Amino acid sequence: MRQVRDFLHHFAKTEIRPISRQADQAHEVPMAFLTKVKALGISMEPIPRSVGGAGEGVGEEVDRKRVRQTNRIAVVAAEEMAWGDAAVIITLPGPGLGGPPVAATGTAEQKERLFSVFTAPEPKWGAYALTEPEAGSDAAGIQMTAAKTKGGYILNGTKTFITNGARAEWIVTFATVDRTLGRSGQRAFIVERGQAGLEPGRIFDKLGLRASETSEFSLVDAFVPEHNLLGGEAYYQERQAKGFRVAMATFDSTRPLVAAMAVGIARAALEEARERLTQNGALSLATPLAGATRARLGQMAVDLAMARALVLRAAAMADAQQPNAKMASMSKAFSGQVAMAICRQAMDLVGSVGALGDSLLEKWYRDIKVFDIFEGTGQIQRIVISRRLFEEAGA
């Protein structure tokens, strides 16, 4: 794991940091960089070995030691890469957030077909579409409809805030076959590029993470064949909210990754503040202000270490195949808040120089806000944690 950390830190320092400001200003990551990353095999969601990738095999026996470390390696990688630039790593080629539900729920044919897309030499993306204009935090309230018809389903509705949605080859898309059934009516579908009835929407201009693509789309009488119902018809026969469970299970694996990215950004901001204060001599003065500043930096370091510990705990539980929903939410809720506080304090300590347009600290200050919002807001995480606590108590 140390080798992974050291390699990715070097890559982040020498390859990502140098393009960070340029990518932020251009609102896109240079294709030359993405092509290079693709050639190196770097992805935030590994491609199964059975379809030509370097990740775990689909339905095959894999090395136990490596499997036990899969999630921990992923969060270590996420922290190091986000230390370079979170917007850049969110844009890395690969299945993205669409990967976990396909890997966990897809049929053997779907896994083979969908993951094999990413073995091509050129960069390609997958995506995940759950959020709607009127259903964000309330994932159970999605309104996109899926009407059964001969050979498939007719989908109608709009999805928004989709990472890499406009460039994706396929998107895991959630819709309901019957709104009166609530969660039990939800299904997950694969919407492919070129789908008839797929109408692209806006690509958003954002406060932070500007280099990453966030878009929306609508489906208007779009016929999605049965073979693109994720998991197949039999998977949903029991009517036990399995479509909703697919959506929530995805977050159990991705929330620690998002929390790790927040830790990476906060670490970058803390290091920048320490370096600038050291260079200008502010920490060497024998004054009460200098002492207070050192104490403040020390507390920021403690908070950062606690956030990292929660992230690693959530990842370790996933590696041990233990239910980690509560811990995943804890890591996401705590890390997002701590990272925002650290970035804010770093700006306070550095002063006006940190707010200049050529400062990465200014960029990190903008980027960090969304880490308390996407993948479930901090408020939602605390609700999830509370529910799990009462469930454990039998209340």
C-alpha positions as CSV (number, residue, x, y, z in Angstrom):
1,M,0.0,0.0,0.0
2,R,2.9,2.3,0.7
3,Q,4.2,1.8,-2.8
4,V,0.8,2.8,-4.2
5,R,0.8,5.9,-2.0
6,D,4.3,6.9,-3.0
7,F,3.7,6.3,-6.7
8,L,0.4,8.2,-6.8
9,H,1.8,11.1,-4.7
10,H,4.7,11.4,-7.2
11,F,2.2,11.3,-10.1
12,A,0.0,13.9,-8.4
13,K,2.9,16.2,-7.8
14,T,4.6,15.9,-11.2
15,E,1.6,15.4,-13.5
16,I,-1.6,16.6,-11.9
17,R,-0.5,19.7,-10.0
18,P,1.2,21.3,-13.0
19,I,-2.1,21.3,-15.0
20,S,-4.5,22.0,-12.1
21,R,-4.8,25.8,-12.6
22,Q,-5.0,25.4,-16.4
23,A,-7.7,22.8,-16.2
24,D,-9.7,24.9,-13.8
25,Q,-9.6,28.0,-16.0
26,A,-10.4,26.0,-19.2
27,H,-13.2,24.1,-17.5
28,E,-11.8,20.8,-18.9
29,V,-8.9,18.4,-18.4
30,P,-6.5,18.3,-21.3
31,M,-7.2,15.2,-23.5
32,A,-3.4,14.6,-23.8
33,F,-3.3,14.1,-20.1
34,L,-6.4,11.8,-20.1
35,T,-4.9,9.7,-22.9
36,K,-1.6,9.4,-20.9
37,V,-3.5,8.3,-17.8
38,K,-5.4,5.8,-19.8
39,A,-2.2,4.3,-21.2
40,L,-0.8,4.0,-17.6
41,G,-4.0,2.2,-16.5
42,I,-4.8,4.7,-13.8
43,S,-8.6,4.7,-12.9
44,M,-10.6,5.4,-9.8
45,E,-12.8,2.3,-10.7
46,P,-10.7,-0.7,-11.8
47,I,-11.8,-2.7,-14.9
48,P,-12.2,-6.4,-14.1
49,R,-9.3,-8.6,-15.3
50,S,-11.8,-10.9,-17.1
51,V,-12.5,-8.2,-19.7
52,G,-8.9,-7.1,-20.1
53,G,-8.5,-4.8,-17.2
54,A,-6.3,-4.8,-14.2
55,G,-8.9,-5.0,-11.5
56,E,-10.7,-8.0,-9.8
57,G,-12.2,-10.7,-12.0
58,V,-15.9,-11.0,-12.4
59,G,-17.1,-14.2,-11.0
60,E,-13.6,-15.6,-10.6
61,E,-11.5,-16.6,-7.6
62,V,-9.0,-13.8,-6.7
63,D,-6.1,-13.5,-4.3
64,R,-7.5,-13.0,-0.8
65,K,-4.9,-10.6,0.5
66,R,-5.4,-8.3,-2.5
67,V,-9.2,-8.4,-2.1
68,R,-8.9,-7.5,1.6
69,Q,-7.1,-4.4,0.7
70,T,-9.0,-3.3,-2.4
71,N,-11.1,-0.6,-0.7
72,R,-8.2,0.7,1.5
73,I,-6.0,1.0,-1.5
74,A,-8.8,2.9,-3.3
75,V,-9.1,5.5,-0.5
76,V,-5.4,5.9,-0.2
77,A,-5.3,6.5,-3.9
78,A,-8.2,8.9,-3.8
79,E,-6.5,11.0,-1.1
80,E,-3.2,11.3,-3.0
81,M,-4.8,12.1,-6.3
82,A,-7.1,14.7,-4.7
83,W,-4.1,16.2,-3.1
84,G,-3.1,16.9,-6.7
85,D,-6.5,18.0,-8.0
86,A,-9.9,16.4,-7.2
87,A,-11.5,17.7,-10.4
88,V,-8.9,16.0,-12.5
89,I,-9.3,12.6,-10.8
90,I,-13.1,12.8,-11.1
91,T,-12.5,13.1,-14.8
92,L,-10.3,10.0,-15.1
93,P,-11.5,7.6,-17.8
94,G,-13.4,4.5,-16.7
95,P,-16.8,3.4,-15.5
96,G,-16.9,6.0,-12.7
97,L,-19.9,5.8,-10.3
98,G,-21.6,3.4,-12.8
99,G,-19.0,0.8,-12.1
100,P,-20.1,-0.4,-8.6
101,P,-23.7,-1.1,-9.4
102,V,-22.8,-3.0,-12.6
103,A,-20.2,-5.0,-10.8
104,A,-22.5,-5.8,-7.9
105,T,-25.8,-6.3,-9.7
106,G,-25.2,-6.8,-13.5
107,T,-25.7,-10.1,-15.2
108,A,-22.5,-11.9,-16.5
109,E,-23.4,-10.6,-20.0
110,Q,-23.9,-7.1,-18.8
111,K,-20.6,-7.0,-17.0
112,E,-18.8,-8.4,-20.0
113,R,-20.4,-6.0,-22.4
114,L,-20.3,-2.8,-20.3
115,F,-16.8,-3.1,-18.8
116,S,-15.2,-4.2,-22.1
117,V,-15.9,-0.7,-23.4
118,F,-13.0,0.6,-21.3
119,T,-10.4,-1.8,-22.7
120,A,-10.3,0.4,-25.9
121,P,-7.0,2.4,-26.2
122,E,-8.8,5.7,-26.2
123,P,-10.4,7.2,-23.0
124,K,-14.0,6.3,-22.4
125,W,-16.4,7.0,-19.5
126,G,-19.3,5.5,-17.7
127,A,-21.7,7.4,-15.5
128,Y,-24.5,7.2,-12.9
129,A,-27.8,9.1,-12.9
130,L,-30.0,9.1,-9.8
131,T,-30.6,12.8,-9.0
132,E,-33.5,14.7,-10.6
133,P,-34.5,18.3,-10.5
134,E,-37.2,17.5,-7.9
135,A,-35.4,14.5,-6.2
136,G,-32.0,15.1,-4.9
137,S,-31.5,14.1,-1.3
138,D,-34.8,12.2,-1.4
139,A,-33.6,9.4,-3.6
140,A,-36.7,7.4,-2.9
141,G,-38.8,10.2,-4.6
142,I,-37.4,9.8,-8.2
143,Q,-40.0,10.6,-10.9
144,M,-38.5,9.2,-14.1
145,T,-40.9,6.6,-15.3
146,A,-40.3,3.2,-16.9
147,A,-43.4,1.7,-18.6
148,K,-43.2,-2.0,-19.5
149,T,-43.7,-2.7,-23.2
150,K,-42.9,-5.5,-25.5
151,G,-39.2,-6.3,-25.4
152,G,-38.3,-3.6,-22.9
153,Y,-39.3,-0.3,-21.2
154,I,-40.3,3.2,-22.3
155,L,-38.4,5.8,-20.1
156,N,-39.5,9.4,-19.6
157,G,-38.0,12.0,-17.3
158,T,-34.9,14.2,-16.5
159,K,-31.7,13.5,-14.6
160,T,-29.3,16.1,-13.4
161,F,-25.9,16.6,-11.8
162,I,-24.3,13.7,-13.6
163,T,-20.5,13.4,-13.5
164,N,-19.1,12.8,-17.0
165,G,-22.7,12.3,-18.2
166,A,-22.3,14.1,-21.6
167,R,-19.3,12.1,-22.5
168,A,-20.3,8.7,-21.1
169,E,-20.7,5.6,-23.3
170,W,-23.4,4.3,-20.9
171,I,-25.2,5.6,-17.8
172,V,-26.7,3.6,-15.0
173,T,-30.1,5.3,-14.8
174,F,-32.8,4.9,-12.1
175,A,-36.5,5.0,-12.9
176,T,-39.7,3.8,-11.4
177,V,-42.2,1.3,-12.9
178,D,-44.9,2.5,-10.5
179,R,-44.7,5.6,-8.3
180,T,-47.3,4.2,-5.9
181,L,-44.9,1.4,-5.0
182,G,-42.3,3.8,-3.7
183,R,-38.9,2.3,-3.4
184,S,-40.2,-1.1,-4.5
185,G,-41.0,0.3,-7.9
186,Q,-37.5,1.5,-8.7
187,R,-35.3,-0.2,-11.3
188,A,-31.8,0.5,-12.7
189,F,-31.3,0.7,-16.4
190,I,-28.4,1.0,-18.7
191,V,-28.8,4.0,-21.1
192,E,-26.3,3.9,-23.9
193,R,-24.8,6.6,-26.0
194,G,-26.9,7.2,-29.1
195,Q,-30.1,6.0,-27.3
196,A,-33.2,7.1,-29.3
197,G,-35.0,9.6,-27.1
198,L,-31.9,10.7,-25.2
199,E,-31.8,14.5,-25.2
200,P,-28.6,16.1,-23.8
201,G,-29.1,19.0,-21.4
202,R,-26.8,21.6,-19.9
203,I,-23.2,21.2,-18.9
204,F,-23.0,23.2,-15.6
205,D,-20.7,26.1,-14.9
206,K,-19.8,25.4,-11.2
207,L,-18.2,27.2,-8.3
208,G,-15.6,24.5,-7.8
209,L,-14.3,21.3,-9.5
210,R,-14.6,23.4,-12.7
211,A,-12.5,21.0,-14.8
212,S,-14.9,18.1,-14.2
213,E,-18.0,17.7,-16.4
214,T,-21.4,17.8,-14.6
215,S,-24.4,17.6,-16.9
216,E,-28.0,16.7,-17.2
217,F,-30.2,14.8,-19.8
218,S,-33.8,13.9,-20.5
219,L,-35.3,10.7,-21.8
220,V,-38.4,11.3,-24.0
221,D,-40.3,8.1,-24.9
222,A,-36.9,6.3,-25.0
223,F,-37.2,2.5,-25.6
224,V,-34.6,0.6,-23.4
225,P,-34.4,-3.1,-24.3
226,E,-34.9,-5.8,-21.6
227,H,-31.2,-6.7,-21.8
228,N,-30.4,-3.2,-20.4
229,L,-32.4,-3.7,-17.3
230,L,-29.5,-4.0,-14.8
231,G,-29.6,-7.4,-13.2
232,G,-32.4,-8.7,-15.4
233,E,-36.1,-9.2,-14.8
234,A,-35.6,-12.0,-12.2
235,Y,-33.6,-9.7,-9.9
236,Y,-36.6,-7.5,-9.2
237,Q,-39.3,-10.2,-8.9
238,E,-39.3,-10.3,-5.1
239,R,-40.4,-6.6,-4.9
240,Q,-38.1,-5.8,-2.0
241,A,-37.0,-2.3,-3.1
242,K,-34.0,-3.8,-4.9
243,G,-33.7,-0.9,-7.4
244,F,-33.4,1.4,-4.4
245,R,-30.9,-0.9,-2.8
246,V,-28.7,-0.8,-5.9
247,A,-28.6,3.0,-5.6
248,M,-27.8,3.0,-1.9
249,A,-25.3,0.2,-2.1
250,T,-23.3,2.2,-4.6
251,F,-23.0,5.0,-2.0
252,D,-21.7,2.6,0.7
253,S,-18.7,2.0,-1.5
254,T,-18.2,5.5,-3.0
255,R,-18.8,7.7,0.1
256,P,-15.5,6.7,1.7
257,L,-13.8,7.6,-1.6
258,V,-15.4,11.0,-1.6
259,A,-14.4,11.4,2.0
260,A,-10.9,10.5,1.1
261,M,-10.8,13.1,-1.6
262,A,-11.9,15.7,0.9
263,V,-9.1,14.6,3.2
264,G,-6.7,15.0,0.3
265,I,-7.8,18.6,-0.5
266,A,-7.7,19.5,3.2
267,R,-4.2,18.1,3.5
268,A,-3.1,20.2,0.6
269,A,-4.5,23.3,2.1
270,L,-2.9,22.6,5.5
271,E,0.5,22.0,3.9
272,E,0.2,25.2,1.9
273,A,-0.7,27.3,4.9
274,R,2.2,25.8,6.9
275,E,4.7,26.4,4.1
276,R,3.6,30.0,3.5
277,L,3.7,30.8,7.3
278,T,7.1,29.2,7.6
279,Q,8.5,31.2,4.7
280,N,7.3,34.5,5.9
281,G,8.6,33.9,9.4
282,A,5.2,34.0,11.1
283,L,5.8,30.8,13.0
284,S,9.3,31.7,14.3
285,L,8.2,34.7,16.3
286,A,8.1,34.4,20.0
287,T,4.8,36.1,20.3
288,P,1.3,35.1,21.6
289,L,0.0,35.4,18.0
290,A,2.6,33.0,16.7
291,G,1.9,30.5,19.5
292,A,-1.8,30.7,18.7
293,T,-1.1,30.1,15.0
294,R,1.0,27.1,15.8
295,A,-1.8,25.7,18.0
296,R,-4.3,26.3,15.3
297,L,-2.3,24.4,12.8
298,G,-1.9,21.6,15.3
299,Q,-5.6,21.3,15.8
300,M,-6.2,21.3,12.0
301,A,-3.7,18.3,11.8
302,V,-5.6,16.5,14.6
303,D,-8.9,17.0,12.8
304,L,-7.4,15.8,9.5
305,A,-6.1,12.6,11.2
306,M,-9.5,11.8,12.7
307,A,-11.1,12.2,9.3
308,R,-8.6,9.9,7.7
309,A,-9.1,7.3,10.4
310,L,-12.9,7.2,9.8
311,V,-12.3,6.8,6.0
312,L,-9.8,3.9,6.5
313,R,-12.2,2.3,9.0
314,A,-15.1,2.4,6.5
315,A,-12.8,1.0,3.8
316,A,-11.5,-1.8,6.0
317,M,-15.1,-2.8,6.9
318,A,-15.9,-3.0,3.1
319,D,-12.7,-5.1,2.6
320,A,-13.9,-7.5,5.3
321,Q,-17.3,-7.6,3.7
322,Q,-18.9,-6.2,6.8
323,P,-22.0,-3.8,6.5
324,N,-20.4,-0.4,6.4
325,A,-23.3,2.0,5.6
326,K,-23.1,3.8,9.0
327,M,-19.3,4.1,8.9
328,A,-19.4,5.2,5.3
329,S,-21.8,8.0,6.2
330,M,-19.8,8.9,9.3
331,S,-16.6,9.2,7.1
332,K,-18.5,11.3,4.5
333,A,-20.2,13.6,7.0
334,F,-17.2,14.2,9.2
335,S,-14.6,14.5,6.5
336,G,-16.6,17.0,4.5
337,Q,-17.1,19.3,7.4
338,V,-13.6,19.0,8.7
339,A,-12.1,19.6,5.2
340,M,-14.2,22.8,4.7
341,A,-13.1,24.1,8.1
342,I,-9.4,23.4,7.3
343,C,-9.6,25.1,3.9
344,R,-11.3,28.1,5.5
345,Q,-8.8,28.3,8.3
346,A,-5.9,28.0,5.8
347,M,-7.3,31.0,3.9
348,D,-7.6,32.9,7.2
349,L,-4.0,32.2,8.2
350,V,-2.5,32.9,4.8
351,G,-4.4,36.1,4.2
352,S,-5.1,37.9,1.0
353,V,-2.3,36.2,-0.9
354,G,-4.3,32.9,-0.7
355,A,-7.3,34.5,-2.4
356,L,-5.4,35.5,-5.5
357,G,-6.4,33.9,-8.8
358,D,-3.1,32.2,-9.3
359,S,-3.2,30.5,-5.9
360,L,-4.2,26.8,-5.6
361,L,-5.4,27.6,-2.1
362,E,-8.1,29.8,-3.6
363,K,-9.1,26.9,-5.9
364,W,-9.2,24.3,-3.1
365,Y,-11.3,26.7,-1.1
366,R,-13.9,26.7,-4.0
367,D,-13.5,23.0,-4.6
368,I,-14.1,21.7,-1.1
369,K,-17.7,23.0,-0.7
370,V,-19.2,20.3,-2.8
371,F,-17.7,17.5,-0.7
372,D,-20.4,18.3,2.0
373,I,-23.1,18.1,-0.8
374,F,-22.6,15.4,-3.4
375,E,-22.9,11.7,-2.7
376,G,-25.5,12.7,-0.1
377,T,-25.4,15.9,1.8
378,G,-24.0,16.2,5.3
379,Q,-27.5,16.5,6.7
380,I,-28.6,13.3,5.0
381,Q,-25.5,11.5,6.3
382,R,-26.4,12.4,9.8
383,I,-30.0,11.1,9.3
384,V,-28.5,7.8,8.0
385,I,-26.2,7.5,11.0
386,S,-29.1,8.2,13.4
387,R,-31.3,5.5,11.7
388,R,-28.5,3.0,12.0
389,L,-27.9,3.8,15.6
390,F,-31.6,3.2,16.4
391,E,-31.6,0.0,14.4
392,E,-28.6,-1.3,16.3
393,A,-30.4,-0.5,19.6
394,G,-33.5,-2.3,18.4
395,A,-35.6,0.9,18.7
